[in-house]
Amino acid sequence: MKVKTNEKSKCSSQKSQVITKLSQIEKDLSYFIKDNFWTKEFFTTSSSFFLNGFNPGEEATVIKLLKKAGFVCIGKADLDEFACGGSGLLSKNGILTNPHNSQHITGGSSSGSAVMVTKNLVSFALGSDTGGSVRCPASYCGIIGFKPTYGLISRYGLIPLSSSLDTVGILGSNVEKVKNIFSIINKKDSRDLLTLSIKKSNKKDTFQKINKKIAIIKGLEKYLEIGLERLYHQVLNYLRKENFLIEEVELPKELRENLQLAYLIISCSELLSHLNSLQGIVYGRKENISITKKRSDYLGKEVKKRLLMGAYFLDNPQHLEQARKLRSWNDKWVKNIFSNYEFLLFPSMNSPAPKTAKVSSSFAGSEIVHWSDNLLLIANFSGIPSLSMPIGMVGDLPVSININGPFGKDKEVLEIAKIIEDKNNKSHMLKRE
């Protein structure tokens, strides 16, 4: 477990300081934040040697909003360096393994945030979600992971990976906690011009289940681990009994087979632009050596690989054009789905967390994986709200479903998640496989 404390001290004393502070603060009012958010009390390193000792001197907007509401950030949580990766294996501080079984990965890149919540050190933590970076570790660790509608939460003070995809996300122990934190940080911010101001109604509407339609992806089951498939169908059967109408929809071949490639083209190209400031002049290590040597010495292998890929894609604009076209197809498909259905539901990942020994260091990053493990990208491309929630255990590892709603319908996504969670809590509907 890698954390920082409010004392900028040596690593050897960090863990004890955090534990001491945890015992002094109500757990419900304390939280961890991913180490790519600016903080005043802690260094912000994005889990990279390049930013060792970096103090931005200002706080991210989300921290200010939570502080105003009485919450206290008690530490920074590890991530895959500069959010490049989906395993929890790529931090300068070492690897993070799954709290349920240390031989398996946590997922990433918000791996540390997920671990803190799973270990019950805090009831929630903040992360960033670019291509599933909150929902993937939430799924593998068996907690709630929520990516709100793009633009509803300010990203001011978040070190970007891909600004057209990045969204501040919430990891929590239960849906109600996530809903509460979302209501606090869902504010328009003049310092992030992409934040939206969606009119909020004071009317307390009762969520109506009758005739609510849910779309599921046709043919997906054959790619799921068998225990996950059973639990997935169990959830669908429960929703049918609760008068939800569930129908299969086709995910077009050109979309499902090119989701990850389009993501890599867009995110690597934008990453190159964002990290251009890493020159060690005003940002990063200030050593009297060349910029090339600084980057060679202090950036990790995966970050360098993605920067090289970004340079290639920017020098070959036909690739960017193809990625933009696929993103447009994704938007059209999503809009068509939500013109006929209220929700889109599928398993968050196609299996429980893989073993660390079997995982490429760039898992869910620059290594191609099966399309059934890339479905979280749909929400990032279209900006829609998306929530991962646990549905049971396969062996000693949790598995989850992902609930997606139309743009701006975050409240409805949280409400259907609460229905499933309440049923599970009351009747233990979801069993171990």
C-alpha positions as CSV (number, residue, x, y, z in Angstrom):
1,M,0.0,0.0,0.0
2,K,1.6,3.2,-1.1
3,V,0.4,6.5,0.3
4,K,1.6,10.0,1.2
5,T,0.8,11.9,4.4
6,N,0.5,15.6,5.1
7,E,4.1,15.5,6.4
8,K,6.5,15.6,3.4
9,S,8.6,13.1,5.1
10,K,10.5,9.9,4.2
11,C,8.6,6.9,2.9
12,S,9.5,4.8,5.9
13,S,7.3,6.9,8.2
14,Q,4.4,7.5,5.8
15,K,2.2,4.5,6.6
16,S,2.2,5.0,10.4
17,Q,1.4,8.7,10.0
18,V,-1.6,7.9,7.8
19,I,-2.9,5.3,10.2
20,T,-2.6,7.8,13.1
21,K,-4.5,10.4,11.2
22,L,-7.2,7.9,10.2
23,S,-7.9,7.1,13.9
24,Q,-8.4,10.8,14.6
25,I,-10.9,11.6,11.8
26,E,-14.4,10.1,11.2
27,K,-14.0,7.6,8.4
28,D,-17.0,8.9,6.6
29,L,-15.4,12.4,6.4
30,S,-12.0,11.3,5.2
31,Y,-10.8,10.2,1.7
32,F,-7.8,9.5,-0.5
33,I,-7.2,11.1,-3.8
34,K,-5.3,9.7,-6.8
35,D,-1.8,11.2,-7.1
36,N,-2.5,13.0,-10.3
37,F,-4.6,15.7,-8.6
38,W,-3.0,18.9,-7.3
39,T,-2.8,19.1,-3.5
40,K,-1.2,21.7,-1.2
41,E,-0.4,19.4,1.7
42,F,1.1,16.6,-0.3
43,F,3.5,16.3,-3.2
44,T,1.9,15.5,-6.5
45,T,4.0,13.0,-8.5
46,S,1.5,11.1,-10.7
47,S,3.5,8.1,-9.5
48,S,6.5,9.2,-11.6
49,F,10.1,9.8,-10.7
50,F,10.0,12.7,-13.1
51,L,7.7,14.6,-10.6
52,N,9.4,13.7,-7.4
53,G,9.0,16.6,-4.9
54,F,6.6,18.5,-7.2
55,N,4.4,20.9,-5.2
56,P,1.8,22.6,-7.4
57,G,1.0,25.2,-4.7
58,E,-2.7,25.0,-5.4
59,E,-5.5,22.5,-4.9
60,A,-7.7,20.8,-7.4
61,T,-11.3,22.2,-7.5
62,V,-12.8,18.9,-6.3
63,I,-10.6,19.1,-3.1
64,K,-11.8,22.6,-2.4
65,L,-15.4,21.6,-2.8
66,L,-15.0,18.6,-0.5
67,K,-13.2,20.7,2.1
68,K,-16.0,23.2,2.1
69,A,-18.4,20.4,2.8
70,G,-16.3,19.2,5.7
71,F,-14.3,16.3,4.2
72,V,-10.6,15.9,4.7
73,C,-8.1,14.4,2.2
74,I,-5.8,12.3,4.3
75,G,-3.4,11.0,1.6
76,K,-2.5,10.4,-2.0
77,A,-3.1,7.1,-3.7
78,D,-0.8,5.3,-6.2
79,L,-1.6,4.9,-9.9
80,D,-0.1,3.6,-13.0
81,E,2.5,6.3,-13.9
82,F,0.7,9.3,-15.5
83,A,-2.4,7.1,-15.6
84,C,-0.8,5.1,-18.4
85,G,-1.9,1.5,-17.8
86,G,-4.7,-0.6,-16.4
87,S,-3.0,-2.9,-14.0
88,G,-1.7,-1.2,-10.9
89,L,1.8,-2.5,-11.8
90,L,3.3,0.7,-13.2
91,S,3.9,3.0,-10.3
92,K,7.3,4.3,-9.3
93,N,6.5,3.0,-5.8
94,G,6.1,-0.6,-6.8
95,I,3.1,-2.8,-7.6
96,L,-0.3,-2.8,-6.0
97,T,-2.1,-6.2,-5.8
98,N,-5.7,-7.2,-5.3
99,P,-6.9,-6.9,-1.7
100,H,-8.9,-10.1,-2.1
101,N,-6.0,-12.2,-3.4
102,S,-2.5,-10.8,-3.7
103,Q,-1.6,-13.0,-6.6
104,H,-4.0,-11.0,-8.8
105,I,-4.0,-7.4,-10.1
106,T,-6.1,-4.5,-8.9
107,G,-6.7,-3.0,-12.3
108,G,-5.9,0.7,-13.0
109,S,-5.0,3.2,-13.4
110,S,-6.8,4.4,-10.2
111,S,-5.5,1.3,-8.5
112,G,-4.5,2.9,-5.2
113,S,-7.9,4.6,-4.8
114,A,-9.6,1.3,-5.2
115,V,-7.4,-0.5,-2.7
116,M,-8.0,2.2,0.0
117,V,-11.8,1.8,-0.3
118,T,-11.6,-2.1,-0.6
119,K,-9.5,-2.3,2.6
120,N,-12.1,-0.1,4.3
121,L,-9.6,2.6,5.2
122,V,-12.0,5.1,3.8
123,S,-15.6,5.0,2.5
124,F,-14.7,6.7,-0.8
125,A,-11.7,7.9,-2.9
126,L,-11.4,10.0,-6.0
127,G,-9.7,8.9,-9.2
128,S,-9.7,9.8,-12.9
129,D,-11.3,7.8,-15.7
130,T,-10.0,8.1,-19.2
131,G,-10.8,4.6,-20.6
132,G,-12.2,2.8,-17.6
133,S,-9.5,3.8,-15.1
134,V,-12.0,4.1,-12.2
135,R,-14.4,1.4,-13.2
136,C,-11.8,-1.3,-14.1
137,P,-10.2,-1.4,-10.6
138,A,-13.6,-1.0,-9.0
139,S,-14.7,-4.1,-10.8
140,Y,-11.6,-6.2,-9.9
141,C,-11.8,-5.0,-6.3
142,G,-15.6,-5.4,-5.8
143,I,-16.6,-1.8,-5.0
144,I,-18.6,1.0,-6.7
145,G,-16.8,2.9,-9.5
146,F,-18.7,5.8,-11.0
147,K,-17.7,7.9,-14.1
148,P,-20.2,10.8,-14.3
149,T,-21.2,12.6,-17.5
150,Y,-18.3,14.3,-19.2
151,G,-18.1,17.9,-18.0
152,L,-20.1,17.6,-14.8
153,I,-17.1,17.6,-12.5
154,S,-14.3,20.1,-12.8
155,R,-10.9,18.7,-13.8
156,Y,-9.0,21.8,-12.8
157,G,-5.9,20.6,-10.9
158,L,-6.0,17.1,-12.6
159,I,-2.9,16.2,-14.5
160,P,-4.4,15.1,-17.8
161,L,-3.8,12.0,-19.8
162,S,-6.3,12.7,-22.6
163,S,-8.5,15.8,-22.0
164,S,-11.2,14.8,-24.5
165,L,-11.7,11.6,-22.5
166,D,-10.7,12.4,-18.9
167,T,-13.4,12.5,-16.2
168,V,-13.1,12.7,-12.5
169,G,-14.5,9.5,-11.0
170,I,-15.6,8.3,-7.6
171,L,-14.8,5.0,-6.0
172,G,-17.0,4.1,-3.0
173,S,-18.1,1.4,-0.6
174,N,-21.8,1.8,-1.5
175,V,-24.0,3.7,-4.0
176,E,-25.4,6.1,-1.5
177,K,-21.9,7.3,-0.6
178,V,-21.0,7.8,-4.2
179,K,-24.2,9.7,-4.8
180,N,-23.6,12.0,-1.9
181,I,-20.0,12.8,-3.0
182,F,-21.2,13.3,-6.6
183,S,-23.8,15.9,-5.4
184,I,-21.0,17.9,-3.7
185,I,-18.5,18.0,-6.5
186,N,-21.0,18.3,-9.4
187,K,-20.5,22.0,-9.8
188,K,-19.7,24.3,-12.7
189,D,-16.2,25.8,-12.6
190,S,-15.0,28.8,-14.4
191,R,-11.4,27.4,-14.4
192,D,-12.5,24.4,-16.4
193,L,-14.4,25.8,-19.4
194,L,-15.6,22.3,-20.3
195,T,-17.7,22.0,-17.2
196,L,-21.4,21.9,-17.8
197,S,-24.3,23.4,-15.9
198,I,-27.2,20.9,-16.1
199,K,-30.3,22.3,-14.6
200,K,-31.2,20.5,-11.4
201,S,-34.8,19.9,-10.5
202,N,-35.9,20.5,-6.9
203,K,-38.8,18.0,-7.5
204,K,-38.2,14.7,-5.8
205,D,-39.3,12.2,-8.5
206,T,-39.8,8.6,-7.6
207,F,-37.9,6.3,-9.8
208,Q,-40.4,4.3,-11.9
209,K,-39.2,0.8,-12.8
210,I,-42.3,-0.1,-14.8
211,N,-41.6,-0.4,-18.5
212,K,-38.0,0.8,-18.1
213,K,-36.0,-0.7,-21.0
214,I,-32.5,-2.1,-20.7
215,A,-30.3,-2.9,-23.6
216,I,-27.7,-5.7,-23.4
217,I,-25.1,-6.7,-26.0
218,K,-26.0,-9.7,-28.1
219,G,-23.5,-12.6,-28.1
220,L,-21.4,-11.2,-25.3
221,E,-22.0,-14.2,-22.9
222,K,-19.8,-16.6,-24.8
223,Y,-16.8,-14.4,-24.1
224,L,-17.4,-14.3,-20.3
225,E,-15.8,-16.5,-17.7
226,I,-18.4,-19.1,-16.8
227,G,-18.9,-18.0,-13.2
228,L,-19.4,-14.4,-14.3
229,E,-21.8,-15.4,-17.0
230,R,-24.1,-17.1,-14.4
231,L,-24.1,-14.1,-12.1
232,Y,-24.7,-11.8,-15.0
233,H,-27.8,-13.8,-16.0
234,Q,-28.9,-13.8,-12.3
235,V,-29.0,-10.0,-12.3
236,L,-30.9,-9.9,-15.6
237,N,-33.5,-12.3,-14.3
238,Y,-33.9,-10.3,-11.1
239,L,-34.4,-7.1,-13.2
240,R,-37.0,-8.9,-15.4
241,K,-38.9,-9.8,-12.2
242,E,-38.8,-6.2,-11.2
243,N,-40.6,-5.3,-14.5
244,F,-37.6,-4.0,-16.4
245,L,-37.8,-4.9,-20.1
246,I,-34.5,-6.4,-21.3
247,E,-33.6,-6.7,-25.0
248,E,-30.5,-7.6,-26.9
249,V,-28.8,-5.1,-29.2
250,E,-26.1,-5.6,-31.8
251,L,-22.7,-3.9,-31.3
252,P,-21.4,-3.3,-34.8
253,K,-18.3,-5.2,-35.8
254,E,-16.4,-2.2,-36.9
255,L,-17.0,-0.6,-33.6
256,R,-16.3,-3.5,-31.2
257,E,-13.1,-4.5,-33.1
258,N,-11.6,-0.9,-33.2
259,L,-12.6,0.5,-29.8
260,Q,-9.1,0.0,-28.3
261,L,-7.2,1.1,-31.4
262,A,-9.2,4.4,-31.6
263,Y,-8.6,4.9,-27.8
264,L,-4.8,4.4,-28.2
265,I,-4.7,6.8,-31.2
266,I,-6.6,9.6,-29.4
267,S,-5.1,9.1,-25.9
268,C,-1.5,8.8,-27.0
269,S,-1.7,11.8,-29.3
270,E,-3.2,13.9,-26.5
271,L,-0.8,12.6,-23.9
272,L,2.1,13.8,-26.1
273,S,0.7,17.3,-26.1
274,H,-0.1,17.3,-22.4
275,L,3.3,16.0,-21.3
276,N,5.3,18.4,-23.6
277,S,5.6,20.5,-20.5
278,L,7.7,17.8,-18.8
279,Q,11.0,19.5,-19.5
280,G,12.4,20.1,-16.0
281,I,12.3,23.8,-16.4
282,V,9.2,25.0,-14.6
283,Y,7.6,21.5,-14.3
284,G,9.4,18.4,-13.2
285,R,13.0,17.6,-12.2
286,K,15.3,20.7,-12.3
287,E,18.6,19.1,-13.0
288,N,21.4,20.5,-15.2
289,I,21.1,17.8,-17.8
290,S,19.4,17.7,-21.2
291,I,15.6,17.3,-21.5
292,T,16.2,14.1,-23.4
293,K,18.3,12.6,-20.6
294,K,15.8,13.6,-18.0
295,R,12.9,11.9,-19.8
296,S,15.1,8.8,-20.5
297,D,16.1,8.5,-16.9
298,Y,12.9,9.4,-15.1
299,L,10.0,8.3,-17.2
300,G,8.8,4.7,-17.1
301,K,8.8,2.4,-20.1
302,E,5.0,2.5,-20.7
303,V,4.9,6.3,-20.7
304,K,7.8,6.5,-23.1
305,K,6.1,3.9,-25.4
306,R,2.9,5.9,-25.4
307,L,4.7,9.2,-26.2
308,L,6.4,7.5,-29.1
309,M,3.1,6.2,-30.3
310,G,1.6,9.7,-29.9
311,A,4.3,11.2,-32.0
312,Y,3.8,8.6,-34.8
313,F,0.0,9.2,-34.8
314,L,0.4,13.0,-34.9
315,D,2.9,12.7,-37.8
316,N,0.3,10.5,-39.7
317,P,-3.0,12.4,-39.4
318,Q,-4.9,9.7,-41.4
319,H,-4.8,7.6,-38.2
320,L,-6.3,10.5,-36.2
321,E,-9.0,10.9,-38.8
322,Q,-9.9,7.3,-38.6
323,A,-10.1,7.4,-34.8
324,R,-12.4,10.5,-35.0
325,K,-14.6,8.6,-37.4
326,L,-14.9,5.7,-35.1
327,R,-15.7,8.0,-32.2
328,S,-18.4,9.5,-34.3
329,W,-19.8,6.0,-35.0
330,N,-19.7,5.3,-31.3
331,D,-21.7,8.5,-30.6
332,K,-24.3,7.6,-33.2
333,W,-24.7,4.1,-31.9
334,V,-25.0,5.3,-28.3
335,K,-27.6,7.9,-29.3
336,N,-29.6,5.3,-31.2
337,I,-29.5,2.9,-28.2
338,F,-30.8,5.6,-25.8
339,S,-33.5,6.7,-28.2
340,N,-35.1,3.3,-27.5
341,Y,-33.7,2.3,-24.1
342,E,-33.1,3.9,-20.7
343,F,-30.0,1.9,-19.8
344,L,-27.2,-0.1,-21.5
345,L,-25.9,-2.9,-19.2
346,F,-23.0,-5.4,-19.6
347,P,-20.3,-6.9,-17.4
348,S,-17.6,-4.4,-16.5
349,M,-14.8,-6.8,-17.4
350,N,-15.1,-10.2,-19.0
351,S,-13.5,-12.1,-16.1
352,P,-12.3,-11.7,-12.5
353,A,-8.9,-10.0,-12.0
354,P,-6.1,-11.8,-13.8
355,K,-3.0,-13.1,-12.0
356,T,-0.1,-10.6,-11.9
357,A,2.2,-13.2,-13.3
358,K,0.1,-13.6,-16.4
359,V,-0.4,-9.9,-17.1
360,S,1.6,-7.7,-19.4
361,S,2.9,-4.7,-17.6
362,S,0.8,-2.5,-20.0
363,F,-2.4,-4.5,-19.5
364,A,-5.4,-2.7,-20.9
365,G,-3.0,-0.1,-22.2
366,S,-1.0,-0.5,-25.4
367,E,-1.4,-4.3,-25.5
368,I,-4.4,-5.4,-27.5
369,V,-7.1,-7.3,-25.6
370,H,-10.4,-8.8,-26.6
371,W,-13.2,-6.4,-27.4
372,S,-15.4,-7.8,-24.6
373,D,-12.8,-6.3,-22.2
374,N,-12.9,-2.9,-23.8
375,L,-16.6,-2.0,-23.5
376,L,-15.9,0.6,-20.8
377,L,-14.5,2.7,-23.6
378,I,-18.0,3.3,-25.0
379,A,-18.8,5.7,-22.1
380,N,-15.6,7.7,-22.4
381,F,-16.0,8.1,-26.2
382,S,-19.6,9.4,-25.8
383,G,-19.2,11.1,-22.4
384,I,-22.2,9.3,-20.9
385,P,-22.5,8.3,-17.2
386,S,-21.3,4.8,-16.4
387,L,-21.2,2.9,-13.1
388,S,-19.5,-0.4,-12.2
389,M,-21.0,-2.3,-9.2
390,P,-20.2,-5.8,-7.8
391,I,-22.6,-8.7,-8.4
392,G,-20.9,-11.5,-6.6
393,M,-17.7,-13.6,-6.3
394,V,-16.1,-16.1,-8.6
395,G,-13.9,-18.0,-6.3
396,D,-12.3,-15.5,-4.0
397,L,-12.5,-12.6,-6.5
398,P,-15.3,-10.2,-7.2
399,V,-17.0,-9.5,-10.5
400,S,-19.2,-6.6,-11.6
401,I,-21.7,-5.2,-14.0
402,N,-21.6,-1.8,-15.7
403,I,-24.6,0.4,-16.0
404,N,-24.7,3.2,-18.6
405,G,-27.3,5.9,-19.1
406,P,-27.9,8.7,-21.5
407,F,-25.8,11.9,-21.4
408,G,-26.7,13.9,-18.2
409,K,-28.8,11.1,-16.7
410,D,-26.4,10.4,-13.9
411,K,-29.2,10.4,-11.3
412,E,-31.0,7.6,-13.1
413,V,-27.9,5.5,-13.3
414,L,-27.3,5.9,-9.6
415,E,-30.9,5.0,-8.8
416,I,-31.0,1.7,-10.7
417,A,-27.7,0.8,-9.1
418,K,-29.2,1.5,-5.7
419,I,-32.2,-0.8,-6.5
420,I,-29.8,-3.7,-7.4
421,E,-27.6,-3.0,-4.3
422,D,-30.6,-2.9,-1.9
423,K,-32.0,-6.2,-3.2
424,N,-28.6,-7.8,-2.8
425,N,-28.2,-6.4,0.8
426,K,-31.7,-7.6,1.8
427,S,-31.8,-11.1,0.3
428,H,-28.2,-11.9,-0.6
429,M,-29.4,-12.4,-4.1
430,L,-25.9,-12.5,-5.6
431,K,-24.1,-15.7,-4.5
432,R,-20.5,-16.9,-4.8
433,E,-19.8,-19.0,-7.8
